[in-house]
Amino acid sequence: MKIVETVREVREQVRAWHQEGLSVGLVPTMGYLHEGHKSLIDRAVAENDRVVVSVFVNPMQFGPTEDLESYPRDLERDGALCQKAGASLIFHPQPEEMYPEDFSSYIDMNTLTGGLCGKSRPIHFRGVCTVVAKLFHIAEPDRAYFGQKDAQQLAVIRHMVNDLSFGIEIVGCPIVREEDGLAKSSRNTYLSQDERKAALILSHALKKGRESVENGEKSAKALVELIRKEIQAEPLARIDYVEVVDWNTLEPVEEIQKPILVAIAAYIGKTRLIDNFIYE
């Protein structure tokens, strides 16, 4: 496995693989990898001849008051995980490699990005779409792998790929959780011991919500109220949103009929965490 920092090095290696007739998978990450990321890499390794993992904390998707500088970073640890999982190449660029001084081109989306996380993070998905599109052009993958924990991101990337005719298969992978149910996230490292316990209310509330739907609840409003009530019982939790949306359009629904995404975002102390479930 190699670690490279330039676009040129990635392109040279990937094109050599393609000339050999090898398939290439891409796993875009912001680093500080955990078992959730490893599950993406494992699947990419199983389905492709070679796998590129990008490790890049993308400044474009962070707002001015968000945690860009404090976001956890550990390339040595990431490299060990990638090598163990069977990745072929890590692309670890500096911001100036991805965004030269005269950079001025962006990808904006008029649908899917205004709700859920887009409400409180208005520039976030412009940054996500722009960096992912660049990674697609740089790594030229046959398939790219994204986790369901960032469900809105997964939907947005699928839509962008369709809109812009990228010849890439987008593979969504299930949420990976700790043994006690907390969705794995690099931001979990911010939590104090008490906050870590409090954060369990998120998966607990979603479990209650799923049980309600499986038992026949059809009202999105009632489902939201149930989940909000569960989370509000935890003093350290502050809700950003609880929403029930159509899984294909991300538009709010009143009645649960089509496949839905039930998504939540909440602050546990100062740490913003997200979680969700999809009900088919």
PLY file of the C-alpha trace (Angstrom):
ply
format ascii 1.0
element vertex 280
property float x
property float y
property float z
element edge 279
property int vertex1
property int vertex2
end_header
0.00 0.00 0.00
1.22 3.49 -0.87
0.39 6.92 0.58
0.51 9.77 -1.94
-0.26 13.48 -1.68
-0.65 14.69 -5.26
-3.32 14.41 -7.90
-0.68 13.42 -10.46
0.45 10.39 -8.42
-3.10 9.11 -8.00
-3.91 9.50 -11.68
-0.72 7.76 -12.80
-1.37 4.78 -10.52
-5.09 4.46 -11.30
-4.56 4.71 -15.04
-1.91 2.00 -14.83
-4.44 -0.23 -13.06
-7.09 0.49 -15.67
-4.63 -0.38 -18.45
-4.19 -3.77 -16.78
-7.97 -4.23 -16.86
-8.33 -3.87 -13.08
-11.40 -2.40 -11.41
-11.00 0.43 -8.89
-13.07 1.25 -5.83
-12.95 4.58 -3.98
-13.72 5.21 -0.30
-13.80 8.97 0.40
-13.11 9.82 4.07
-12.00 12.66 6.29
-9.70 10.34 8.20
-9.53 9.30 11.84
-10.90 6.02 10.60
-12.98 3.65 12.71
-14.85 0.36 12.19
-17.52 2.14 10.16
-14.92 3.28 7.64
-13.31 -0.16 7.72
-16.64 -1.73 6.74
-16.66 0.47 3.62
-13.08 -0.46 2.77
-13.78 -4.15 3.38
-16.69 -4.07 0.93
-14.68 -2.09 -1.62
-11.83 -4.63 -1.38
-14.31 -7.49 -1.84
-15.85 -5.92 -4.96
-12.84 -4.36 -6.72
-9.32 -5.31 -7.76
-7.78 -2.16 -6.27
-9.06 0.32 -3.66
-8.20 3.98 -3.15
-9.00 5.58 0.22
-8.95 9.37 0.35
-8.04 10.92 3.71
-8.81 14.63 3.49
-10.41 16.94 6.04
-12.26 19.08 3.53
-12.28 22.73 4.66
-14.97 23.62 2.12
-17.67 21.71 3.98
-17.05 23.33 7.38
-18.83 26.52 8.41
-16.92 29.34 10.16
-18.03 28.22 13.64
-17.55 24.47 13.05
-14.77 22.16 14.15
-12.32 22.24 11.21
-9.21 22.88 13.31
-10.13 20.46 16.09
-11.36 17.66 13.82
-9.33 14.56 14.83
-6.45 13.54 12.59
-4.08 10.54 12.79
-2.63 9.43 9.45
-0.41 6.75 10.98
-3.43 5.10 12.59
-5.45 5.49 9.39
-2.67 3.92 7.35
-2.52 0.88 9.62
-6.29 0.36 9.34
-6.25 0.74 5.55
-3.36 -1.67 5.13
-5.03 -4.25 7.37
-8.26 -3.93 5.38
-6.44 -4.44 2.08
-6.55 -0.95 0.55
-4.08 -0.32 -2.28
-3.54 3.45 -2.06
-4.21 6.33 0.34
-4.66 9.77 -1.19
-3.79 12.32 1.49
-3.64 15.75 -0.15
-3.03 19.10 1.50
-5.81 21.69 1.06
-3.75 23.66 -1.48
-3.45 20.55 -3.65
-7.22 20.27 -3.86
-7.98 23.99 -3.87
-5.25 26.06 -5.54
-5.10 29.78 -4.85
-7.24 30.65 -7.89
-9.87 27.93 -7.27
-13.35 29.25 -8.12
-15.56 26.37 -9.34
-18.22 24.73 -7.18
-21.10 22.27 -7.43
-24.42 23.44 -6.01
-27.63 21.44 -5.83
-31.11 22.97 -5.74
-32.83 19.89 -4.33
-32.09 17.47 -1.47
-29.71 19.88 0.31
-32.04 22.47 1.85
-33.51 20.31 4.63
-32.13 18.10 7.39
-28.44 18.97 7.93
-28.61 21.57 5.17
-30.77 23.83 7.37
-28.13 24.38 10.04
-25.11 23.80 7.75
-26.00 25.84 4.64
-22.59 25.57 2.90
-21.95 21.97 3.83
-23.26 20.15 0.77
-21.65 22.56 -1.69
-18.37 21.50 -0.11
-19.30 17.81 -0.13
-20.40 17.79 -3.77
-17.39 19.78 -4.95
-14.78 17.65 -3.19
-16.45 14.34 -4.11
-16.71 15.37 -7.77
-13.00 16.22 -7.72
-12.17 12.87 -6.14
-14.22 11.09 -8.80
-12.27 12.85 -11.56
-8.93 12.21 -9.84
-9.38 8.54 -8.91
-11.66 7.53 -11.82
-13.28 4.73 -9.78
-15.71 2.13 -11.03
-17.49 2.22 -7.67
-17.52 4.57 -4.68
-18.60 3.68 -1.15
-20.51 5.81 1.35
-22.04 5.01 4.74
-25.75 5.25 5.52
-25.01 7.15 8.75
-24.62 10.22 6.52
-27.87 9.36 4.75
-28.49 12.81 3.31
-24.96 12.85 1.92
-25.53 9.43 0.33
-28.75 10.65 -1.32
-27.09 13.88 -2.50
-24.11 12.06 -4.03
-26.37 9.58 -5.84
-28.38 12.48 -7.24
-25.26 14.37 -8.33
-23.87 11.29 -10.06
-27.12 10.87 -11.97
-27.43 14.57 -12.84
-23.85 14.92 -14.08
-23.65 11.50 -15.77
-20.70 10.16 -13.81
-20.11 6.57 -14.89
-19.72 5.44 -11.29
-21.74 3.04 -9.17
-22.55 4.52 -5.75
-22.68 1.85 -3.06
-24.43 2.64 0.22
-23.32 0.62 3.24
-25.14 0.02 6.56
-24.48 2.00 9.73
-21.88 0.39 12.00
-22.60 0.76 15.71
-20.81 0.27 19.00
-21.96 -2.70 21.05
-24.28 -0.42 23.03
-25.88 0.99 19.88
-24.11 4.34 19.39
-23.40 4.97 15.71
-19.64 5.02 15.12
-18.37 8.52 14.35
-15.01 10.28 14.44
-16.73 12.97 16.53
-17.49 10.47 19.30
-13.95 11.19 20.53
-15.15 14.65 21.61
-17.56 13.17 24.16
-16.79 13.10 27.86
-17.63 9.95 29.80
-21.00 11.36 30.87
-21.73 12.64 27.36
-20.85 9.27 25.88
-23.53 7.65 28.07
-26.01 10.40 27.22
-25.41 9.94 23.49
-27.06 6.52 23.67
-30.41 8.31 23.77
-30.13 8.83 20.00
-30.05 5.17 19.01
-32.53 4.38 21.78
-35.02 6.94 20.44
-34.64 5.66 16.89
-35.19 2.11 18.05
-38.44 3.20 19.70
-39.40 4.99 16.49
-38.72 1.97 14.31
-40.76 -0.25 16.62
-43.64 2.21 16.38
-43.57 2.12 12.55
-43.29 -1.65 12.51
-46.31 -1.81 14.80
-48.38 0.16 12.29
-47.84 3.88 13.02
-48.64 5.82 9.84
-48.46 9.41 11.09
-45.10 11.12 10.54
-46.06 13.79 13.08
-46.74 11.20 15.77
-43.46 9.45 14.98
-41.50 12.71 15.26
-43.19 13.53 18.57
-42.35 10.09 19.96
-38.66 10.39 19.04
-38.39 14.01 20.26
-39.94 13.06 23.61
-37.41 10.26 24.07
-34.43 12.52 23.30
-35.73 15.40 25.43
-35.70 13.09 28.45
-31.87 13.29 28.36
-30.66 16.55 30.01
-27.37 16.62 28.05
-29.13 16.36 24.67
-30.27 19.35 22.61
-32.21 18.53 19.42
-31.22 20.11 16.11
-33.89 18.25 14.14
-36.04 15.12 14.04
-37.60 14.58 10.62
-39.41 11.95 8.58
-38.80 12.36 4.85
-39.26 10.45 1.61
-36.08 8.44 1.13
-35.89 9.26 -2.57
-36.67 12.99 -2.55
-35.85 13.91 1.09
-39.10 15.89 1.14
-41.15 15.81 4.38
-44.04 13.35 4.46
-47.24 13.40 6.48
-48.20 9.75 6.07
-45.79 6.81 6.10
-46.34 4.93 2.85
-43.29 5.03 0.59
-39.77 4.20 1.81
-38.86 6.80 4.45
-35.74 8.15 6.09
-36.12 8.96 9.78
-33.20 11.25 10.58
-32.06 13.02 13.72
-29.32 15.47 14.65
-28.66 16.51 18.24
-25.99 18.14 20.32
-24.66 16.11 23.20
-22.90 18.80 25.15
-21.13 20.72 22.37
-20.83 17.75 19.99
-23.28 17.46 17.13
-24.17 13.85 16.28
-26.44 12.40 13.61
-28.22 9.07 13.28
-31.08 7.60 11.27
-32.95 4.60 10.03
-34.48 3.81 6.64
-37.84 2.02 6.58
-38.68 0.35 3.29
0 1
1 2
2 3
3 4
4 5
5 6
6 7
7 8
8 9
9 10
10 11
11 12
12 13
13 14
14 15
15 16
16 17
17 18
18 19
19 20
20 21
21 22
22 23
23 24
24 25
25 26
26 27
27 28
28 29
29 30
30 31
31 32
32 33
33 34
34 35
35 36
36 37
37 38
38 39
39 40
40 41
41 42
42 43
43 44
44 45
45 46
46 47
47 48
48 49
49 50
50 51
51 52
52 53
53 54
54 55
55 56
56 57
57 58
58 59
59 60
60 61
61 62
62 63
63 64
64 65
65 66
66 67
67 68
68 69
69 70
70 71
71 72
72 73
73 74
74 75
75 76
76 77
77 78
78 79
79 80
80 81
81 82
82 83
83 84
84 85
85 86
86 87
87 88
88 89
89 90
90 91
91 92
92 93
93 94
94 95
95 96
96 97
97 98
98 99
99 100
100 101
101 102
102 103
103 104
104 105
105 106
106 107
107 108
108 109
109 110
110 111
111 112
112 113
113 114
114 115
115 116
116 117
117 118
118 119
119 120
120 121
121 122
122 123
123 124
124 125
125 126
126 127
127 128
128 129
129 130
130 131
131 132
132 133
133 134
134 135
135 136
136 137
137 138
138 139
139 140
140 141
141 142
142 143
143 144
144 145
145 146
146 147
147 148
148 149
149 150
150 151
151 152
152 153
153 154
154 155
155 156
156 157
157 158
158 159
159 160
160 161
161 162
162 163
163 164
164 165
165 166
166 167
167 168
168 169
169 170
170 171
171 172
172 173
173 174
174 175
175 176
176 177
177 178
178 179
179 180
180 181
181 182
182 183
183 184
184 185
185 186
186 187
187 188
188 189
189 190
190 191
191 192
192 193
193 194
194 195
195 196
196 197
197 198
198 199
199 200
200 201
201 202
202 203
203 204
204 205
205 206
206 207
207 208
208 209
209 210
210 211
211 212
212 213
213 214
214 215
215 216
216 217
217 218
218 219
219 220
220 221
221 222
222 223
223 224
224 225
225 226
226 227
227 228
228 229
229 230
230 231
231 232
232 233
233 234
234 235
235 236
236 237
237 238
238 239
239 240
240 241
241 242
242 243
243 244
244 245
245 246
246 247
247 248
248 249
249 250
250 251
251 252
252 253
253 254
254 255
255 256
256 257
257 258
258 259
259 260
260 261
261 262
262 263
263 264
264 265
265 266
266 267
267 268
268 269
269 270
270 271
271 272
272 273
273 274
274 275
275 276
276 277
277 278
278 279
